[in-house]
Structure formats: structure tokens, C-alpha cells
Amino acid sequence: MNAKTLLDADYITRNERAVIRLFYKDKGIRTVKEIDDFEPYFYAVPDDIDELENEIKNLNKILGTERLEMTDLNKKVAVLKLILNHPKDVPEVREQVKNLENCKEIREADIPFTRRYIIDSGLVPMEDAEDAGLNVCAFDIESYNPHGDCRADRDPILMISYADSKGMEKVITYRTESNKNLIKDMNLDPGVFEFLNNEKEVIQRFIALIREREIDIITSYNGDNFDFPYIRDRSGKYGIKLDLGIDGSEIRSERRGMNLGVKVKGRPHVDMFPVCRQAFNFPRYTLEDVYEGIFGETKPDIEARNIHEYWDSGDAKKFKKLLIYSLSDVTATLRIAETMLPLQYELSRTVRETIYEGSRMSSGQRVEQLLVENAREKKILVPNRPSDSVAKARSRTSYVGGFVVTPKKGIHDNIVLFDFRSLYPSVIISHNIDPSTVNCECCREDKEKYIAPTGQWFCKKNRGFIPEILNKLIAKRVAIKKKLKAETDEDMKKLFDVQQQAVKLIANSFYGYLAFARARWYSKDCAEATTAWGRKYIHKAVDEAEKFGFEVVYGDTDSVFVVLREEGE
């Protein structure tokens, strides 16, 4: 309870100025710190810096400029840093500057204002989260569905279930003609099962609980795309504001690719559905399947299409089963959250991103965030995201991937697995694979340069940006694992284990990021060379195993399965 952790960040406008708000849990108390002297900026790469600076003087909304020398891949370039008054001015000014005669290119104009502040200030979201006494809740809804699907404009919420890390568990529902006579005889715990008068009161009670219980993090299972939007729409029917934000603001949905994200200001919402989809390889991702997959236990279940029948049945057993099912949904969600949140905390800390954003990031987005953050420290210009046409052209290219040894049919005993530890990260580090080092001019005639099996060469004189970052990550993981091995306290061992898992997840994502068509630091040459060296080392491992009398029965990318056949077999 003595720690201070940054839960969320945003900005508001006051007196035509952008004011950053930092939402903390500090020694058990929620605080909001305001920053009113940070100004948005981006970079212009000039053809002629003197001429560009003169042209910019004629533009409004630019507070000032600053001349800097930065690195663009492997070249030093002069740039102009353009400082603005407000983030909303960035799109307009960006287009104006981009069209000036002496502007070659605009950089870093698409980095969100709040994220830019976190990067520049060195803040670490979720730092010491485990010691901050965070109160986490989960919620889940059941809705009426006589038509099969549920529609918020037509079908009411039947109950909202709630559970939090301080031990409260509740199912909030309401009396109807079909259930009011059943409730008296069901012997239900009134501290858990609340029966109100109507749907409106259920929604109001849910809002009140979040506030009264001083919740710091809200979790759900598919709350982004179902539960929260449904409650919001039903709230609107009754003129209720779903104002769950610390500042009294309403929840806000935002488009995130094919899905939605629901943001609650100062009280981050973490949806366990995308978290679990990314973390586990299960055949299905229903709450029941994920719960069983993680804990090896089953939970009460009801076919979703039958929920309205249980509600309308007038049967005490069916109605009680529905209530227990609703409670099991929320307790299962909370248990999953308590299992998965420590990893999310560590991932947020590693890439220095708020947990709302971090928990919804793909592995490639985490890599990119880490690179953007480190680019500032090294005065490296962040590449722009590719246009749709460029990304499509990239995605149409292909190259040879990892080597696979065709599995030998049969039942094999005494199998030994040889596994390359972090094969692709090791290849990238040891051969200095980076967009800034590929086919460098300084090593063209150098016989000692790193030459890939595919023909590309990589610089041996200047350390690449990505290998340097990866090397730090690998060293960090090795150090954490040493602490883990020496630690005797079980709680500390769990913490160290989560830390090393987070670093491993990010480090193992770098190769895929290089090949991702929409990556800022995309490089087909780098990705192709990485897999080529990987194949070379696997082939060598296979040859060495066979020399020592082992039979290789299978191999894939970074591992080889072998058996030692005895004579006469």
C-alpha cells in the first residue's frame, strides 16, 4: 500500500492549452497530477534547412522551431523540430509543412500526444503495481435473448454479476412476475444476490458499486465488444450516464482494428478475452474453455441460447441455476484476471505503455513501442508507418522461412529434444541484423563482414539499433533468471518469473516484427537473412546429431527431436 503506480494518462484542453493528466494510485489514495507545460512537436526533414525555416515563418500555429542533428537509419541528417500549441493542430500543420517546397519528409507526427509525454518524461506505467494495493473488479452481464441473438435496442439486461479483489461477490438482478414468488423459498445469500425492482435500478447499482468500492482496474471477458457497449446502450434508454471515469466522465468506445476498445478514464478497463487469445493456444476461447484450460477445472455452464428460458421458466431450480451460472461467470473472470494481470503489468512496464493500451497491443506493436521509446534516447528518427499501398506490396512478397524436418512415422521411445535458446534473437544479435546495417557501404569490401546465406551482408563496424535493444533484453532476462534461481521467497519467485516471461515474449517477437508489412522498421532483407541463418544452424545441428549416432525424427525452426537407436533395432 506504500507504492505509487501510474494507472492511466490522457489530456484535456484548458484555456486553449493541452493539459496532461496522470492518474496515480499513491499510498492507497487516488491522485491526479496535471502537466500544463508540455508541447506537441514533430520533425521536418528539409532539402534546405535555411529555406524551410523561412517558409515555416509564414505558417500559423507553430510556436517555434529547433535545429537538430539526428540519425536516419545509418545517416546523420539535419532536421527541424516544430513545436505547436495543441495536439489538435498537428494534422493541419503537418499537411501544410509537408507541401512546402523545401520539405522532404515529415516524421513522428503520428505519435499520440500522451504517449509522447510518457516517452519523453521517462515515466513507467504500472511501476510497483504489485505493492500499490490495487482493487481489481470483474463484471459480466446476462441479457434476454428469446430471438437467439441479443440486441440492446430490444432486449433488456437480466442481471449484472460483480466480484472484486477485496472479496465482494454479487449478482444484481430484479423481481418479475415469473420469479418473485420463487425468491422467498430459494434460501439465497442476500449479501450476494440482490433483487431490485427493474433493469434501471440494476444498472444504477452497478455504477454505484464501482464508485463505492473505489475500483482501480475493471476487468471483463469480451467487455470491449459486448458487455460494456450493451450496458451503455441500455443506460441510454433510461437517461443514465455510464460515468465510471475517475473524473466523472462516461465510458468511451474506440475502434481498434476489427474490434472495439472501451476506455474508462483513470480506471483502466482490461478485457481478458484478447489477453487470453494472445497468451494461450486453445481450440476455443469461450470463458468456460479458457477457464478449464488455465486451471484444469470446469465451471457451471448454460447454453447461451437458453438463458431466456431459464429466466421465464417459473422453475426454482432453473432460476437458481441461472443465478449460480451468472456468479460463476464473474468469479471465473476475476480469477483469470488475477492470474494474467501480473504479466500485463510487466509488459506495460517493459514497453512503458498504460495498461489499457498495453493489454490490447499485438506482439509487434509492443516491439515497435519499445523501439520508438529507445529511438528518442539515441536521437534516431522514427520511420513513418507505410501507406496502405506500400503495406499491400510488402505483404505480396515472400521468402523461405524456418526449416522443418519431415516427421518420421512410427512410435519413438527415448526421444531427446535439442532446442536453440532464443534462436532468432540470437541470430539477430550475433550477426548485427538491422535495417541500418544491411548491405552497408562501409563493409562492402570488408571480407570479415557478416554475410548471410542469402547473400545480404551486415555491418561489422557499427552496432545496429535493433541488435542493441535485443541484446539488452536478453541480458535483462538472464539477470532476472539468476535472481529467480537464487530466490527463496515464493512471492518474489512468482514476480521474477513473470518478469522473465514478459521479456521473453517481447524478445521473441522481433523477428516477426521485421517481416510485418505495416512495421515502421520493416525489412524483408533482415527477415530473410534471419531465417536463412536459422536454417543453417538447424541443418548443422541435424548433421552433428547424425554423426554421433542419433536418428533425427523431427525438427522445426529452432528444435530437433532425436533418438539413439541401439544396435539390432
C-alpha positions as CSV (number, residue, x, y, z in Angstrom):
1,M,0.0,0.0,0.0
2,N,3.0,2.3,0.2
3,A,3.8,2.3,-3.5
4,K,2.9,4.8,-6.2
5,T,1.8,3.5,-9.6
6,L,0.7,5.2,-12.8
7,L,-2.6,3.7,-13.9
8,D,-3.6,5.9,-16.8
9,A,-2.9,9.1,-18.7
10,D,-4.8,11.4,-21.0
11,Y,-5.1,15.1,-21.8
12,I,-7.8,17.7,-21.6
13,T,-8.0,21.3,-23.0
14,R,-8.0,24.2,-20.7
15,N,-7.7,27.8,-21.8
16,E,-6.8,26.5,-25.3
17,R,-3.8,24.6,-23.9
18,A,-3.4,20.8,-23.7
19,V,-3.1,19.6,-20.1
20,I,-1.7,16.1,-19.5
21,R,-3.4,14.2,-16.7
22,L,-1.6,11.4,-14.9
23,F,-3.9,9.1,-12.9
24,Y,-2.0,7.5,-9.9
25,K,-2.7,5.2,-7.0
26,D,-0.4,6.7,-4.4
27,K,-0.1,5.1,-1.0
28,G,-3.6,3.8,-1.3
29,I,-5.1,7.1,-2.4
30,R,-6.1,8.1,-6.0
31,T,-4.4,11.2,-7.2
32,V,-4.3,13.1,-10.5
33,K,-1.2,15.1,-11.5
34,E,-1.6,17.7,-14.2
35,I,1.2,18.8,-16.6
36,D,0.4,22.1,-18.4
37,D,3.9,22.9,-19.9
38,F,4.4,20.1,-22.4
39,E,4.0,21.0,-26.0
40,P,3.4,18.7,-29.0
41,Y,6.0,18.5,-31.7
42,F,7.1,16.6,-34.8
43,Y,10.1,16.7,-37.2
44,A,10.5,18.1,-40.7
45,V,13.4,16.7,-42.8
46,P,14.5,19.5,-45.2
47,D,16.1,19.8,-48.6
48,D,17.5,23.1,-47.5
49,I,17.1,23.8,-43.7
50,D,17.5,27.6,-44.0
51,E,14.9,27.9,-46.8
52,L,12.5,25.6,-45.0
53,E,12.8,27.6,-41.8
54,N,12.0,30.8,-43.7
55,E,8.9,29.1,-45.3
56,I,7.7,27.9,-41.9
57,K,7.7,31.5,-40.6
58,N,4.7,32.2,-42.7
59,L,2.6,29.5,-41.0
60,N,0.3,29.9,-38.0
61,K,0.1,27.6,-35.0
62,I,3.8,26.9,-34.9
63,L,5.3,28.2,-31.6
64,G,8.9,27.7,-32.5
65,T,11.5,25.6,-34.3
66,E,14.7,23.9,-33.2
67,R,17.5,22.6,-35.4
68,L,18.7,19.1,-34.5
69,E,21.1,16.5,-35.9
70,M,19.5,13.0,-35.8
71,T,20.2,9.6,-37.3
72,D,18.0,8.2,-40.1
73,L,18.9,4.5,-40.4
74,N,22.8,4.9,-40.8
75,K,23.0,8.5,-41.9
76,K,23.2,11.8,-39.9
77,V,20.6,14.2,-41.1
78,A,19.7,17.8,-40.1
79,V,16.0,18.2,-39.1
80,L,13.7,20.9,-37.8
81,K,11.7,20.2,-34.7
82,L,8.4,22.0,-35.0
83,I,6.7,22.9,-31.7
84,L,3.0,23.5,-31.6
85,N,0.4,24.8,-29.1
86,H,-2.1,22.0,-29.2
87,P,-2.2,18.3,-30.4
88,K,-5.3,19.1,-32.5
89,D,-3.2,21.4,-34.6
90,V,-0.8,18.7,-35.6
91,P,-2.7,17.2,-38.6
92,E,-3.3,20.6,-40.2
93,V,0.2,21.9,-39.7
94,R,1.7,18.5,-40.8
95,E,0.0,18.8,-44.2
96,Q,0.9,22.5,-44.6
97,V,4.6,21.8,-43.9
98,K,4.7,18.6,-46.0
99,N,3.6,20.6,-49.0
100,L,6.3,23.3,-48.6
101,E,8.9,23.3,-51.4
102,N,11.9,22.6,-49.1
103,C,10.3,19.9,-47.0
104,K,11.5,16.5,-48.0
105,E,9.5,14.5,-45.3
106,I,7.6,14.7,-42.1
107,R,8.5,12.4,-39.2
108,E,6.9,11.4,-35.9
109,A,3.7,13.4,-36.4
110,D,1.5,10.4,-35.7
111,I,2.8,9.6,-32.2
112,P,-0.1,10.3,-29.8
113,F,0.5,13.3,-27.5
114,T,0.0,11.5,-24.3
115,R,2.3,8.6,-25.4
116,R,4.9,11.2,-26.5
117,Y,4.8,12.7,-23.0
118,I,5.3,9.3,-21.3
119,I,8.3,8.6,-23.6
120,D,9.9,12.0,-23.2
121,S,9.4,12.1,-19.4
122,G,10.7,8.7,-18.7
123,L,7.6,7.6,-16.8
124,V,7.0,3.9,-16.3
125,P,3.3,3.0,-16.1
126,M,2.3,0.3,-13.6
127,E,5.7,0.6,-11.8
128,D,5.3,-1.1,-8.4
129,A,1.8,-2.1,-9.2
130,E,2.0,-5.2,-7.1
131,D,2.7,-3.1,-4.0
132,A,0.1,-0.4,-4.7
133,G,-2.9,-2.2,-3.1
134,L,-4.9,-2.1,-6.4
135,N,-8.5,-3.0,-6.1
136,V,-9.5,-5.0,-9.2
137,C,-13.0,-5.9,-10.1
138,A,-14.7,-8.1,-12.8
139,F,-18.2,-7.8,-14.2
140,D,-20.4,-9.7,-16.5
141,I,-23.9,-9.4,-17.9
142,E,-26.7,-11.8,-18.8
143,S,-29.3,-10.4,-21.3
144,Y,-32.7,-11.6,-22.5
145,N,-32.5,-13.5,-25.8
146,P,-35.8,-15.0,-27.0
147,H,-34.8,-14.2,-30.6
148,G,-31.5,-16.0,-30.4
149,D,-29.2,-13.0,-30.6
150,C,-29.2,-10.1,-28.1
151,R,-29.9,-6.6,-29.3
152,A,-29.6,-3.7,-26.9
153,D,-32.3,-1.7,-28.6
154,R,-34.8,-4.6,-27.9
155,D,-33.6,-7.0,-25.2
156,P,-33.1,-6.0,-21.5
157,I,-30.2,-6.9,-19.2
158,L,-31.4,-9.6,-16.8
159,M,-28.5,-9.4,-14.3
160,I,-25.1,-7.9,-13.8
161,S,-22.6,-10.0,-11.8
162,Y,-19.7,-8.4,-10.0
163,A,-16.7,-9.5,-8.0
164,D,-13.6,-7.7,-6.7
165,S,-10.2,-8.4,-5.2
166,K,-11.4,-7.3,-1.7
167,G,-13.8,-10.3,-1.6
168,M,-17.1,-8.9,-2.6
169,E,-19.2,-11.1,-4.9
170,K,-22.7,-10.1,-6.2
171,V,-25.4,-10.9,-8.7
172,I,-27.6,-7.9,-9.2
173,T,-31.0,-8.7,-10.8
174,Y,-34.6,-7.8,-10.4
175,R,-38.0,-9.2,-9.5
176,T,-40.5,-10.2,-12.2
177,E,-43.9,-11.9,-12.2
178,S,-42.3,-15.2,-13.0
179,N,-39.6,-15.1,-10.3
180,K,-40.9,-13.0,-7.4
181,N,-42.6,-16.0,-5.7
182,L,-39.6,-18.2,-6.2
183,I,-37.1,-15.9,-4.4
184,K,-38.5,-16.3,-0.9
185,D,-38.0,-20.1,-1.0
186,M,-34.6,-20.3,-2.6
187,N,-32.5,-19.7,0.5
188,L,-30.1,-17.4,-1.3
189,D,-27.5,-15.3,0.5
190,P,-28.8,-11.7,0.4
191,G,-25.3,-10.4,0.6
192,V,-24.5,-12.0,-2.7
193,F,-27.8,-12.0,-4.6
194,E,-29.6,-8.6,-4.8
195,F,-33.1,-8.4,-6.1
196,L,-34.1,-4.9,-7.2
197,N,-37.3,-3.6,-8.9
198,N,-36.2,-3.2,-12.5
199,E,-33.4,-3.1,-15.0
200,K,-32.8,0.6,-14.5
201,E,-32.0,0.0,-10.8
202,V,-29.6,-2.8,-11.7
203,I,-27.6,-0.5,-13.9
204,Q,-27.6,2.2,-11.3
205,R,-26.5,-0.2,-8.6
206,F,-23.6,-1.4,-10.8
207,I,-22.4,2.1,-11.3
208,A,-22.6,2.8,-7.6
209,L,-20.6,-0.3,-6.8
210,I,-17.7,0.7,-9.0
211,R,-17.6,4.1,-7.2
212,E,-18.2,2.9,-3.7
213,R,-15.6,0.1,-3.9
214,E,-13.1,2.6,-5.3
215,I,-12.1,0.2,-8.1
216,D,-8.7,0.8,-9.7
217,I,-8.9,-1.7,-12.6
218,I,-12.0,-3.0,-14.2
219,T,-11.8,-6.4,-16.0
220,S,-14.2,-8.3,-18.2
221,Y,-14.3,-11.1,-20.6
222,N,-15.2,-9.6,-24.0
223,G,-16.4,-6.4,-22.3
224,D,-14.9,-4.4,-25.1
225,N,-17.3,-5.8,-27.8
226,F,-20.3,-6.9,-25.7
227,D,-20.8,-6.2,-22.1
228,F,-19.8,-2.5,-21.9
229,P,-21.5,-1.4,-25.2
230,Y,-24.6,-3.3,-24.1
231,I,-24.8,-1.6,-20.7
232,R,-24.1,1.8,-22.3
233,D,-26.9,1.4,-24.8
234,R,-29.4,0.2,-22.2
235,S,-28.3,3.0,-19.9
236,G,-29.2,5.5,-22.7
237,K,-32.7,4.1,-22.8
238,Y,-33.2,5.3,-19.2
239,G,-31.2,8.5,-19.5
240,I,-28.5,7.1,-17.2
241,K,-24.9,8.3,-17.7
242,L,-22.4,5.4,-17.5
243,D,-20.0,7.8,-15.8
244,L,-17.4,5.4,-14.4
245,G,-14.4,7.6,-15.0
246,I,-12.4,8.9,-12.0
247,D,-13.3,12.4,-13.3
248,G,-17.0,11.6,-13.7
249,S,-16.7,11.1,-17.4
250,E,-18.6,8.4,-19.3
251,I,-17.1,5.3,-20.8
252,R,-15.9,5.8,-24.4
253,S,-15.7,3.2,-27.2
254,E,-13.0,3.4,-29.8
255,R,-12.3,1.5,-32.9
256,R,-9.2,-0.7,-32.7
257,G,-8.8,-2.6,-35.9
258,M,-11.6,-5.1,-36.2
259,N,-12.6,-4.7,-32.6
260,L,-13.6,-2.1,-30.1
261,G,-11.8,-0.9,-27.0
262,V,-13.8,0.6,-24.1
263,K,-11.9,3.3,-22.2
264,V,-12.7,4.4,-18.6
265,K,-10.6,7.4,-17.7
266,G,-8.4,6.9,-14.7
267,R,-9.8,3.4,-14.1
268,P,-8.4,1.2,-16.8
269,H,-10.5,-1.5,-18.4
270,V,-8.6,-4.6,-19.2
271,D,-10.5,-7.2,-21.3
272,M,-9.3,-10.7,-20.6
273,F,-10.6,-12.0,-23.9
274,P,-7.9,-10.5,-26.2
275,V,-5.3,-11.1,-23.4
276,C,-6.1,-14.8,-23.3
277,R,-6.3,-15.2,-27.1
278,Q,-2.7,-13.8,-27.3
279,A,-1.4,-15.8,-24.4
280,F,-2.8,-19.2,-25.0
281,N,-3.2,-21.7,-27.9
282,F,-6.6,-23.2,-27.1
283,P,-9.1,-24.7,-29.6
284,R,-11.8,-22.3,-28.5
285,Y,-11.8,-19.1,-26.4
286,T,-15.2,-19.2,-24.6
287,L,-14.9,-18.3,-20.9
288,E,-15.6,-21.9,-20.0
289,D,-12.9,-23.3,-22.3
290,V,-10.3,-20.8,-21.2
291,Y,-11.1,-21.3,-17.5
292,E,-10.7,-25.0,-17.9
293,G,-7.6,-24.6,-20.0
294,I,-5.8,-22.4,-17.4
295,F,-7.0,-24.1,-14.2
296,G,-8.0,-27.6,-15.2
297,E,-11.4,-27.1,-13.6
298,T,-14.9,-26.8,-15.1
299,K,-17.3,-24.0,-14.2
300,P,-21.1,-24.1,-14.2
301,D,-22.4,-23.6,-17.8
302,I,-25.7,-22.9,-19.5
303,E,-26.2,-22.8,-23.2
304,A,-26.4,-19.1,-24.0
305,R,-29.4,-19.5,-26.3
306,N,-31.4,-20.9,-23.4
307,I,-30.9,-18.1,-20.9
308,H,-34.3,-16.5,-21.6
309,E,-36.0,-19.9,-20.9
310,Y,-34.3,-20.2,-17.5
311,W,-35.4,-16.6,-16.8
312,D,-39.0,-17.1,-17.8
313,S,-39.4,-20.7,-16.6
314,G,-41.0,-20.1,-13.2
315,D,-39.0,-23.1,-12.1
316,A,-37.0,-22.5,-8.9
317,K,-34.2,-24.9,-9.9
318,K,-33.7,-23.4,-13.3
319,F,-33.8,-19.9,-11.9
320,K,-31.3,-20.7,-9.3
321,K,-29.1,-22.4,-11.8
322,L,-29.1,-19.2,-13.9
323,L,-28.1,-17.1,-10.9
324,I,-25.2,-19.5,-10.0
325,Y,-24.1,-19.5,-13.6
326,S,-24.0,-15.7,-13.7
327,L,-22.0,-15.7,-10.4
328,S,-19.6,-18.3,-11.8
329,D,-19.0,-16.2,-14.9
330,V,-17.8,-13.2,-12.9
331,T,-15.7,-15.2,-10.4
332,A,-14.1,-17.1,-13.3
333,T,-13.3,-13.8,-15.0
334,L,-11.8,-12.3,-11.8
335,R,-9.7,-15.5,-11.2
336,I,-8.4,-15.3,-14.8
337,A,-7.6,-11.6,-14.3
338,E,-5.7,-12.2,-11.1
339,T,-3.7,-14.8,-12.9
340,M,-3.0,-12.8,-16.1
341,L,-2.7,-9.2,-14.8
342,P,0.9,-9.5,-13.3
343,L,2.1,-10.4,-16.8
344,Q,0.2,-7.4,-18.2
345,Y,1.7,-5.1,-15.6
346,E,5.2,-6.3,-16.5
347,L,4.6,-5.9,-20.3
348,S,3.3,-2.3,-19.6
349,R,6.4,-1.5,-17.6
350,T,8.8,-3.0,-20.2
351,V,7.3,-1.0,-23.2
352,R,6.3,1.9,-20.9
353,E,2.7,2.0,-22.0
354,T,-0.5,2.4,-20.0
355,I,-2.1,-1.0,-19.2
356,Y,-5.3,-0.1,-21.2
357,E,-3.2,0.3,-24.3
358,G,-0.6,-2.3,-23.5
359,S,-3.1,-5.1,-22.8
360,R,-4.6,-4.6,-26.3
361,M,-1.3,-4.4,-28.2
362,S,-0.1,-7.1,-30.5
363,S,3.4,-8.5,-30.0
364,G,4.6,-6.4,-33.0
365,Q,3.1,-3.2,-31.5
366,R,4.9,-3.8,-28.3
367,V,8.2,-4.2,-30.2
368,E,7.5,-1.0,-32.1
369,Q,6.6,0.9,-28.9
370,L,9.9,-0.2,-27.4
371,L,11.8,0.9,-30.5
372,V,10.1,4.3,-30.6
373,E,11.0,4.8,-26.9
374,N,14.6,3.9,-27.4
375,A,14.9,5.9,-30.6
376,R,14.4,9.1,-28.7
377,E,17.3,8.3,-26.4
378,K,19.6,7.6,-29.3
379,K,18.4,10.6,-31.4
380,I,17.1,8.3,-34.1
381,L,14.3,9.5,-36.4
382,V,11.4,7.1,-36.2
383,P,10.4,5.8,-39.7
384,N,6.8,6.6,-40.8
385,R,4.2,3.9,-41.0
386,P,3.8,2.6,-44.5
387,S,0.8,3.7,-46.6
388,D,-1.8,1.0,-47.4
389,S,-0.4,0.6,-50.9
390,V,3.1,0.1,-49.6
391,A,1.9,-2.4,-46.9
392,K,0.0,-4.4,-49.6
393,A,3.0,-4.5,-51.8
394,R,5.1,-5.7,-48.9
395,S,2.6,-8.4,-48.0
396,R,2.7,-9.8,-51.5
397,T,6.5,-10.6,-51.2
398,S,7.7,-13.9,-49.7
399,Y,10.8,-15.7,-48.7
400,V,11.8,-19.0,-47.2
401,G,11.0,-19.4,-43.6
402,G,12.2,-21.9,-40.9
403,F,13.5,-25.3,-41.7
404,V,11.2,-28.3,-40.9
405,V,12.4,-31.9,-40.8
406,T,9.6,-34.2,-42.1
407,P,8.5,-36.3,-39.1
408,K,9.3,-40.0,-39.4
409,K,6.2,-42.1,-39.0
410,G,6.0,-44.5,-36.1
411,I,6.2,-44.6,-32.3
412,H,9.5,-43.5,-31.0
413,D,10.9,-44.1,-27.5
414,N,13.6,-42.2,-25.6
415,I,13.2,-39.0,-27.5
416,V,15.7,-36.3,-26.8
417,L,14.9,-32.6,-27.6
418,F,17.7,-30.2,-28.7
419,D,16.4,-26.7,-28.5
420,F,18.2,-23.5,-29.6
421,R,17.6,-20.9,-26.9
422,S,16.1,-17.8,-28.5
423,L,17.4,-18.8,-31.9
424,Y,16.2,-15.8,-33.9
425,P,17.0,-13.2,-31.3
426,S,20.5,-14.8,-31.0
427,V,20.9,-14.7,-34.8
428,I,19.9,-11.0,-35.0
429,I,22.3,-10.1,-32.2
430,S,25.3,-12.2,-33.3
431,H,25.1,-11.1,-37.0
432,N,24.1,-7.5,-36.3
433,I,20.9,-7.7,-38.4
434,D,19.2,-4.4,-38.7
435,P,17.7,-2.2,-41.4
436,S,20.6,0.3,-40.8
437,T,23.3,-2.3,-41.2
438,V,22.1,-4.4,-44.2
439,N,24.4,-4.0,-47.3
440,C,26.2,-1.1,-45.7
441,E,28.7,0.7,-47.8
442,C,31.4,0.8,-45.1
443,C,31.7,-3.0,-45.2
444,R,31.3,-3.6,-48.9
445,E,35.0,-4.6,-49.4
446,D,35.4,-6.0,-45.9
447,K,36.0,-9.7,-46.1
448,E,35.1,-10.1,-42.4
449,K,31.6,-8.7,-42.7
450,Y,28.6,-10.8,-41.8
451,I,27.4,-12.5,-45.0
452,A,24.0,-14.2,-44.8
453,P,23.4,-17.5,-46.7
454,T,21.0,-15.5,-48.9
455,G,23.7,-13.0,-49.9
456,Q,23.0,-9.9,-47.9
457,W,25.8,-8.6,-45.7
458,F,25.6,-6.8,-42.4
459,C,27.9,-4.2,-40.9
460,K,30.7,-5.3,-38.6
461,K,31.8,-1.8,-37.7
462,N,28.7,-0.1,-36.3
463,R,26.2,-1.7,-33.9
464,G,22.7,-1.9,-35.2
465,F,19.8,-0.3,-33.3
466,I,17.7,-3.5,-33.1
467,P,20.5,-5.8,-32.1
468,E,21.5,-3.4,-29.4
469,I,17.9,-3.3,-27.9
470,L,17.6,-7.1,-28.2
471,N,20.9,-7.6,-26.5
472,K,19.8,-5.5,-23.6
473,L,16.6,-7.5,-23.4
474,I,18.4,-10.9,-23.4
475,A,20.9,-9.7,-20.8
476,K,18.0,-8.4,-18.7
477,R,16.2,-11.8,-18.9
478,V,19.4,-13.7,-18.0
479,A,19.8,-11.4,-14.9
480,I,16.2,-12.0,-13.8
481,K,16.5,-15.7,-14.2
482,K,19.6,-15.7,-12.0
483,K,17.6,-13.8,-9.3
484,L,14.8,-16.3,-9.8
485,K,17.1,-19.3,-9.3
486,A,18.6,-17.8,-6.1
487,E,15.3,-16.5,-4.6
488,T,13.7,-18.5,-1.8
489,D,10.6,-16.3,-1.2
490,E,7.7,-17.7,-3.2
491,D,6.1,-14.3,-3.9
492,M,9.3,-12.9,-5.2
493,K,9.9,-16.0,-7.3
494,K,6.5,-15.5,-8.9
495,L,7.3,-11.9,-9.6
496,F,10.7,-12.7,-11.2
497,D,9.1,-15.5,-13.3
498,V,6.5,-13.1,-14.6
499,Q,9.3,-10.5,-15.4
500,Q,11.3,-13.0,-17.4
501,Q,8.2,-14.2,-19.3
502,A,7.4,-10.7,-20.3
503,V,11.0,-10.0,-21.6
504,K,10.9,-13.4,-23.4
505,L,7.6,-12.6,-25.2
506,I,8.9,-9.3,-26.5
507,A,12.4,-10.5,-27.5
508,N,10.9,-13.4,-29.4
509,S,8.7,-11.0,-31.4
510,F,11.5,-9.0,-33.0
511,Y,11.9,-11.3,-36.0
512,G,8.2,-11.3,-36.8
513,Y,8.1,-7.6,-36.5
514,L,10.9,-7.2,-39.1
515,A,8.7,-9.2,-41.5
516,F,5.4,-7.4,-40.6
517,A,4.2,-5.4,-43.6
518,R,3.0,-2.4,-41.6
519,A,6.1,-2.2,-39.4
520,R,7.9,1.1,-39.2
521,W,11.3,-0.8,-39.2
522,Y,10.2,-3.3,-41.8
523,S,13.0,-5.1,-43.7
524,K,12.5,-8.1,-45.9
525,D,16.3,-8.4,-46.2
526,C,16.7,-8.6,-42.5
527,A,13.8,-11.1,-42.0
528,E,15.1,-13.3,-44.9
529,A,18.6,-13.3,-43.6
530,T,17.4,-14.2,-40.1
531,T,15.6,-17.3,-41.2
532,A,18.4,-18.3,-43.6
533,W,20.9,-18.3,-40.7
534,G,18.4,-20.1,-38.6
535,R,18.1,-22.9,-41.2
536,K,21.9,-23.1,-41.4
537,Y,22.2,-23.7,-37.7
538,I,19.4,-26.3,-37.7
539,H,21.0,-28.2,-40.6
540,K,24.3,-28.1,-38.7
541,A,22.6,-29.5,-35.6
542,V,21.0,-32.3,-37.6
543,D,24.3,-33.2,-39.2
544,E,26.1,-33.2,-35.9
545,A,23.4,-35.4,-34.3
546,E,23.6,-38.0,-37.0
547,K,27.4,-38.1,-36.8
548,F,27.0,-39.1,-33.1
549,G,24.6,-41.9,-34.0
550,F,21.3,-40.2,-33.3
551,E,18.4,-40.5,-35.6
552,V,16.5,-37.3,-36.3
553,V,12.8,-38.0,-36.2
554,Y,11.5,-34.4,-36.4
555,G,12.7,-30.8,-36.4
556,D,11.0,-27.4,-36.6
557,T,12.6,-23.9,-36.8
558,D,14.6,-23.9,-33.6
559,S,14.5,-27.5,-32.3
560,V,15.4,-31.1,-33.2
561,F,13.9,-34.3,-31.9
562,V,16.3,-37.3,-31.9
563,V,16.5,-40.9,-30.7
564,L,19.6,-43.1,-30.1
565,R,19.0,-46.4,-31.9
566,E,20.6,-49.4,-30.3
567,E,22.4,-51.9,-32.5
568,G,20.0,-54.5,-33.8
569,E,16.9,-52.3,-33.7
